[in-house]
């Protein structure tokens, strides 16, 4: 709602928009929201349309909400390509999805806005009591989705005082300027309405059927189990997070020579010139050709396959992106390579992770990466643990009802 600190014309615009949308979309008079009453919350919506790592960092907040509202229907709205991140989450009752315009080419991308209209109708039909927008700072799309749902209570980090759509969130909180990890941004937000944290660990449950299929592919490729498996992922969408291909080859050879690990090479599949999801097929072949012992090249066209492949590994080496957070959620020992990405906001949430950072990832020496890998594997050695596929969150899961990826982007 307008705060009274904006310039008069902006306050006027905001009030006019609020009046029109309240009357036209929700058929209710403006300013009629009752004081927040947790006992009246029976249906909760969390719209979060961002990337894989962003969605994983929301899972501790989903767990906190489930513990605080054990009988409530808890739904999350994500991009379709992130469905695999939450569709088996034990704290979620329903997963709603839509296609983001940027994930469809040309005119098809514009047509994706029609999918947003479909989702808006579905949200209105959901009759949610509370919508929570976790993104910090303010997210226009998520705030709109929360408002469009018709929820009488809408919690989130507020837009600047001058923003005409500030009224989208009526339980808004100021974001502040202090650095905050993405996980803590969500937990701090729900704490403002009395929801206590239930741990910072991420939740991710792989598909057991996809795990079994990946296991069969690895066996057919010559990996019979052995002393352990190193999952080496080479892709990163952001140029400053990319590590040189010769460095990956040297590090992968060292993982085999010094730790006896079978190297499984992973990458964002596809052609490098794809404008929507540029792939690294050629780079993967180049890394394999540079290695003294050819690795297993594991192509994972779907996010579910990528999650399953990581879950079957004993160690992960990856630049910043989806794989870093998948490994953290599955509690796989890993070394993560960061360029300019803020470790304060995006460090993997897992004590088994070592984060190495430079002004650019390509300035991180191979010897430093290998040394960190030897240290973390020695400390958290899983041995032959990959023979029993695993996944999920630490602790006892709460009861729940029914309910193209880009691994170079978090």
C-alpha positions as CSV (number, residue, x, y, z in Angstrom):
1,X,0.0,0.0,0.0
2,X,1.2,3.6,-0.5
3,X,3.2,4.8,2.4
4,X,2.7,8.6,2.2
5,X,6.4,9.2,1.5
6,X,6.1,9.1,-2.3
7,X,5.7,12.2,-4.5
8,X,2.0,13.2,-4.8
9,X,1.6,12.1,-8.4
10,X,3.0,8.7,-7.7
11,X,0.7,8.2,-4.7
12,X,-2.2,9.2,-6.9
13,X,-1.2,6.8,-9.6
14,X,-0.7,4.0,-7.1
15,X,-4.1,4.6,-5.6
16,X,-5.9,4.7,-8.9
17,X,-4.2,1.4,-10.0
18,X,-5.1,-0.2,-6.7
19,X,-8.8,0.9,-7.0
20,X,-9.1,-0.3,-10.6
21,X,-7.5,-3.7,-10.0
22,X,-9.3,-4.3,-6.7
23,X,-12.6,-3.5,-8.2
24,X,-12.0,-4.9,-11.7
25,X,-10.0,-8.1,-11.0
26,X,-11.0,-9.1,-7.4
27,X,-14.4,-7.5,-7.1
28,X,-13.6,-6.0,-3.7
29,X,-13.2,-2.5,-2.3
30,X,-9.7,-1.3,-1.7
31,X,-8.3,-1.3,1.8
32,X,-10.6,-4.1,3.1
33,X,-7.9,-6.6,4.1
34,X,-8.4,-7.7,7.7
35,X,-5.4,-7.8,10.1
36,X,-3.2,-10.9,9.6
37,X,-4.6,-13.9,11.5
38,X,-2.5,-17.1,11.2
39,X,-5.4,-19.3,12.4
40,X,-7.3,-18.3,9.2
41,X,-4.5,-19.4,6.8
42,X,-5.5,-22.7,5.1
43,X,-4.1,-22.3,1.6
44,X,-0.6,-20.8,0.9
45,X,1.0,-19.9,-2.4
46,X,4.7,-19.3,-3.0
47,X,5.4,-17.9,-6.5
48,X,9.0,-18.2,-7.4
49,X,9.7,-18.1,-11.1
50,X,13.5,-18.0,-11.2
51,X,16.3,-20.5,-11.8
52,X,17.2,-23.9,-10.3
53,X,19.5,-22.6,-7.6
54,X,17.0,-19.9,-6.6
55,X,14.2,-22.4,-6.2
56,X,16.4,-24.8,-4.2
57,X,17.2,-21.9,-1.8
58,X,13.5,-21.4,-1.2
59,X,13.1,-25.0,0.1
60,X,14.1,-24.2,3.7
61,X,11.3,-21.6,3.8
62,X,8.8,-24.2,2.5
63,X,9.9,-26.5,5.3
64,X,9.4,-23.8,7.9
65,X,5.9,-23.0,6.5
66,X,5.0,-26.7,6.6
67,X,6.0,-26.9,10.2
68,X,4.1,-23.7,11.1
69,X,1.0,-24.6,9.1
70,X,0.9,-28.4,9.2
71,X,-2.7,-28.7,7.9
72,X,-2.5,-26.0,5.2
73,X,-2.4,-26.6,1.5
74,X,1.0,-25.4,0.4
75,X,1.5,-24.7,-3.4
76,X,4.6,-23.4,-5.2
77,X,4.6,-21.8,-8.7
78,X,7.8,-22.2,-10.7
79,X,8.9,-22.2,-14.3
80,X,8.1,-25.4,-16.0
81,X,11.8,-26.3,-16.5
82,X,12.3,-26.1,-12.7
83,X,9.5,-28.6,-11.9
84,X,11.9,-31.4,-11.1
85,X,13.4,-29.4,-8.3
86,X,10.1,-29.4,-6.2
87,X,7.8,-32.0,-7.6
88,X,8.9,-34.6,-4.9
89,X,9.4,-32.1,-2.1
90,X,7.7,-33.6,1.0
91,X,6.6,-30.2,2.3
92,X,4.7,-29.2,-0.9
93,X,1.1,-30.2,-1.7
94,X,1.0,-28.8,-5.3
95,X,3.4,-27.6,-7.9
96,X,2.1,-25.1,-10.4
97,X,4.2,-24.2,-13.5
98,X,4.2,-21.9,-16.4
99,X,6.6,-21.2,-19.3
100,X,8.6,-18.0,-19.2
101,X,8.6,-15.9,-22.4
102,X,12.4,-16.0,-22.6
103,X,12.3,-19.8,-22.9
104,X,10.4,-19.7,-26.2
105,X,11.9,-18.4,-29.5
106,X,10.6,-15.4,-31.4
107,X,6.8,-15.0,-31.6
108,X,6.4,-18.1,-29.5
109,X,8.0,-16.2,-26.6
110,X,5.3,-13.5,-26.9
111,X,2.7,-16.2,-27.0
112,X,4.0,-17.4,-23.7
113,X,2.3,-14.4,-22.1
114,X,-0.9,-16.3,-22.8
115,X,0.4,-19.0,-20.5
116,X,0.7,-16.3,-17.8
117,X,-3.1,-15.5,-18.3
118,X,-3.8,-19.2,-17.8
119,X,-1.8,-19.3,-14.6
120,X,-3.5,-16.2,-13.4
121,X,-6.9,-17.8,-13.8
122,X,-5.6,-20.9,-12.0
123,X,-4.4,-18.9,-9.1
124,X,-7.7,-17.1,-8.7
125,X,-9.4,-20.5,-8.7
126,X,-7.0,-21.6,-6.0
127,X,-8.6,-19.3,-3.4
128,X,-5.3,-18.8,-1.5
129,X,-5.3,-17.1,1.9
130,X,-1.6,-16.2,2.0
131,X,0.9,-15.5,-0.9
132,X,4.6,-15.2,-0.1
133,X,7.1,-13.5,-2.5
134,X,10.5,-14.5,-1.2
135,X,12.7,-12.7,-3.8
136,X,14.9,-10.0,-2.4
137,X,14.8,-7.2,-3.5
138,X,11.3,-6.7,-5.0
139,X,10.3,-8.9,-7.9
140,X,7.7,-7.4,-10.3
141,X,6.6,-10.8,-11.7
142,X,6.3,-12.6,-8.4
143,X,4.5,-9.7,-6.7
144,X,2.0,-9.6,-9.6
145,X,1.4,-13.3,-9.3
146,X,0.8,-13.0,-5.5
147,X,-1.6,-10.1,-6.1
148,X,-3.4,-11.8,-9.0
149,X,-4.0,-14.9,-6.8
150,X,-6.5,-12.8,-4.9
151,X,-4.9,-13.7,-1.6
152,X,-6.0,-11.3,1.1
153,X,-2.6,-11.4,2.7
154,X,0.5,-11.0,0.5
155,X,4.0,-11.0,2.1
156,X,7.2,-10.0,0.5
157,X,10.0,-7.5,0.2
158,X,8.6,-4.1,-0.8
159,X,9.3,-2.2,-4.0
160,X,10.8,1.3,-3.6
161,X,8.4,3.9,-2.1
162,X,8.0,5.5,-5.5
163,X,6.8,2.3,-7.2
164,X,3.2,2.4,-8.3
165,X,2.6,-1.3,-7.7
166,X,3.8,-1.3,-4.1
167,X,0.3,-2.2,-3.0
168,X,0.8,-5.7,-4.6
169,X,2.2,-6.7,-1.2
170,X,0.2,-5.7,1.8
171,X,2.4,-7.5,4.4
172,X,5.5,-6.0,2.8
173,X,8.9,-5.8,4.5
174,X,11.7,-3.4,3.6
175,X,14.6,-5.3,2.0
176,X,17.3,-3.3,3.7
177,X,20.9,-3.0,2.4
178,X,22.7,-5.6,4.5
179,X,24.1,-8.6,2.5
180,X,21.9,-11.7,3.0
181,X,22.1,-15.2,1.8
182,X,19.2,-16.2,-0.5
183,X,18.2,-18.9,2.1
184,X,18.1,-16.4,4.9
185,X,16.2,-13.9,2.9
186,X,13.3,-16.4,2.9
187,X,13.6,-17.4,6.5
188,X,13.8,-13.9,7.7
189,X,10.8,-12.9,5.7
190,X,8.5,-15.6,7.1
191,X,9.9,-15.0,10.6
192,X,8.3,-11.5,10.4
193,X,4.9,-13.2,10.6
194,X,5.9,-15.5,13.4
195,X,7.1,-18.6,11.4
196,X,10.3,-20.0,13.0
197,X,13.1,-21.5,10.9
198,X,13.3,-25.3,10.7
199,X,16.9,-25.5,9.5
200,X,18.8,-24.0,6.6
201,X,19.4,-27.3,4.7
202,X,18.0,-27.5,1.1
203,X,15.5,-30.2,0.1
204,X,15.8,-32.1,-3.1
205,X,14.4,-35.6,-3.8
206,X,15.6,-37.3,-7.1
207,X,13.2,-39.4,-9.2
208,X,14.1,-43.0,-8.4
209,X,13.2,-44.2,-11.9
210,X,15.5,-41.7,-13.5
211,X,18.2,-42.7,-11.0
212,X,17.9,-46.3,-12.1
213,X,18.0,-45.3,-15.8
214,X,21.2,-43.2,-15.2
215,X,22.7,-46.1,-13.3
216,X,22.1,-48.4,-16.2
217,X,23.7,-45.9,-18.6
218,X,26.8,-45.6,-16.5
219,X,27.1,-49.3,-16.3
220,X,26.8,-49.6,-20.1
221,X,29.5,-46.9,-20.4
222,X,31.9,-49.0,-18.4
223,X,31.4,-47.7,-14.8
224,X,30.9,-50.8,-12.7
225,X,31.0,-49.0,-9.4
226,X,34.6,-48.9,-8.5
227,X,36.0,-46.9,-5.6
228,X,34.0,-43.8,-6.3
229,X,32.6,-41.4,-8.9
230,X,33.6,-37.8,-9.6
231,X,31.0,-35.7,-11.4
232,X,32.8,-32.9,-13.3
233,X,30.5,-30.3,-14.8
234,X,32.0,-27.7,-17.1
235,X,29.2,-25.3,-18.1
236,X,28.4,-21.9,-16.8
237,X,26.2,-19.3,-18.5
238,X,28.1,-16.4,-17.0
239,X,31.5,-15.7,-18.6
240,X,33.2,-14.6,-15.4
241,X,32.3,-18.0,-13.8
242,X,33.8,-20.2,-16.6
243,X,36.9,-22.2,-15.9
244,X,39.3,-23.0,-18.8
245,X,38.8,-26.3,-20.6
246,X,42.5,-27.4,-20.2
247,X,42.1,-26.7,-16.4
248,X,39.1,-29.1,-16.3
249,X,41.0,-31.8,-18.1
250,X,44.0,-31.5,-15.8
251,X,41.8,-31.5,-12.7
252,X,39.8,-34.5,-13.9
253,X,43.0,-36.5,-14.6
254,X,44.2,-35.6,-11.0
255,X,40.9,-36.8,-9.5
256,X,41.5,-40.1,-11.2
257,X,45.2,-40.4,-10.5
258,X,45.2,-39.2,-6.9
259,X,41.8,-40.3,-5.6
260,X,41.1,-43.3,-7.9
261,X,37.7,-41.8,-8.9
262,X,35.9,-42.6,-12.1
263,X,35.4,-39.3,-13.9
264,X,31.9,-38.6,-15.3
265,X,32.0,-35.5,-17.5
266,X,28.8,-33.3,-17.6
267,X,27.8,-30.2,-19.5
268,X,24.8,-28.2,-20.6
269,X,23.8,-30.3,-23.6
270,X,23.1,-28.7,-27.0
271,X,24.6,-26.5,-29.6
272,X,26.6,-23.4,-28.6
273,X,24.6,-21.2,-31.0
274,X,21.2,-22.0,-29.5
275,X,19.9,-18.5,-28.5
276,X,17.7,-19.8,-25.7
277,X,19.8,-22.6,-24.1
278,X,23.3,-22.5,-25.5
279,X,25.0,-25.8,-25.0
280,X,28.5,-27.1,-24.7
281,X,28.6,-30.3,-26.7
282,X,31.8,-29.3,-28.4
283,X,33.5,-28.2,-25.2
284,X,32.8,-31.5,-23.6
285,X,34.5,-33.3,-26.4
286,X,37.4,-31.0,-26.2
287,X,37.9,-31.6,-22.5
288,X,37.6,-35.4,-23.0
289,X,40.2,-35.2,-25.8
290,X,42.7,-33.4,-23.6
291,X,42.5,-36.0,-20.8
292,X,45.0,-38.8,-20.5
293,X,42.2,-41.2,-19.7
294,X,38.9,-40.7,-21.5
295,X,36.1,-40.0,-19.1
296,X,32.5,-41.1,-19.3
297,X,30.6,-38.5,-21.2
298,X,27.1,-38.3,-19.6
299,X,24.6,-36.2,-21.6
300,X,21.6,-35.2,-19.4
301,X,18.9,-33.5,-21.6
302,X,16.5,-33.1,-18.7
303,X,16.9,-31.5,-15.3
304,X,15.6,-34.7,-13.7
305,X,18.5,-36.6,-15.3
306,X,21.0,-34.1,-14.1
307,X,19.7,-34.3,-10.5
308,X,19.8,-38.1,-10.7
309,X,23.3,-38.1,-12.0
310,X,24.6,-35.8,-9.3
311,X,22.8,-37.9,-6.6
312,X,24.8,-41.0,-7.8
313,X,28.2,-39.3,-7.4
314,X,30.7,-39.2,-4.6
315,X,32.3,-35.8,-5.5
316,X,31.3,-32.8,-7.7
317,X,33.4,-30.2,-9.3
318,X,31.5,-27.4,-11.0
319,X,31.5,-23.6,-11.6
320,X,28.7,-21.6,-10.1
321,X,25.3,-22.6,-11.4
322,X,22.6,-25.2,-10.9
323,X,24.9,-28.1,-10.2
324,X,26.5,-26.4,-7.2
325,X,23.1,-26.1,-5.4
326,X,22.0,-29.5,-6.5
327,X,25.1,-31.1,-5.0
328,X,24.6,-29.0,-1.8
329,X,21.0,-30.2,-1.5
330,X,22.0,-33.8,-1.9
331,X,24.9,-33.3,0.5
332,X,27.6,-34.5,-2.0
333,X,31.2,-33.3,-1.3
334,X,32.1,-30.7,-3.8
335,X,34.4,-27.9,-4.9
336,X,32.5,-24.9,-6.3
337,X,34.3,-22.3,-8.5
338,X,33.0,-18.7,-8.3
339,X,33.9,-15.7,-10.3
340,X,32.2,-12.4,-9.4
341,X,29.1,-14.2,-8.0
342,X,28.5,-13.1,-4.4
343,X,29.4,-15.9,-2.1
344,X,27.5,-14.1,0.7
345,X,24.3,-14.5,-1.3
346,X,24.9,-17.8,-3.2
347,X,27.4,-19.9,-1.4
348,X,26.3,-23.6,-1.4
349,X,24.5,-24.5,1.9
350,X,26.3,-27.6,2.8
351,X,29.3,-28.2,5.2
352,X,30.7,-30.6,2.6
353,X,31.3,-27.8,0.1
354,X,34.5,-25.9,-0.5
355,X,34.1,-22.6,-2.4
356,X,37.0,-21.2,-4.3
357,X,36.6,-17.7,-5.6
358,X,38.6,-15.3,-7.8
359,X,37.8,-12.0,-9.5
360,X,37.2,-14.4,-12.4
361,X,36.9,-18.2,-12.1
362,X,39.7,-18.6,-14.8
363,X,42.1,-17.1,-12.3
364,X,41.7,-20.0,-9.8
365,X,44.8,-22.3,-10.2
366,X,44.4,-26.0,-11.0
367,X,46.6,-27.0,-8.1
368,X,44.3,-25.1,-5.6
369,X,41.3,-26.9,-7.0
370,X,42.9,-30.4,-6.8
371,X,44.1,-29.7,-3.3
372,X,40.6,-28.7,-2.2
373,X,39.2,-31.8,-3.9
374,X,41.6,-34.1,-2.1
375,X,40.8,-32.4,1.2
376,X,37.0,-32.5,0.9
377,X,36.9,-36.1,-0.4
378,X,39.3,-37.3,2.4
379,X,37.1,-35.6,5.0
380,X,33.7,-36.7,3.7
381,X,34.6,-39.8,1.9
382,X,31.5,-41.7,0.8
383,X,33.3,-44.7,-0.5
384,X,30.9,-46.8,-2.5
385,X,27.9,-44.9,-1.3
386,X,26.6,-44.3,-4.8
387,X,25.6,-47.9,-5.0
388,X,22.5,-46.9,-2.9
389,X,20.9,-43.9,-4.6
390,X,19.8,-41.3,-2.2
391,X,18.3,-37.9,-2.0
392,X,16.1,-35.6,0.0
393,X,16.4,-33.3,3.0
394,X,18.1,-33.9,6.2
395,X,15.7,-34.8,9.1
396,X,12.3,-36.3,9.0
397,X,10.1,-35.1,6.1
398,X,6.8,-33.5,7.0
399,X,3.6,-35.1,5.6
400,X,2.5,-33.8,2.3
401,X,-0.3,-34.3,-0.3
402,X,-0.1,-35.1,-4.0
403,X,1.6,-33.0,-5.9
404,X,14.7,-28.2,-21.2
405,X,17.0,-27.0,-18.2
406,X,20.2,-25.0,-18.3
407,X,22.8,-26.3,-15.9
408,X,25.0,-23.3,-16.6
409,X,22.6,-21.0,-14.9
410,X,21.9,-21.1,-11.2
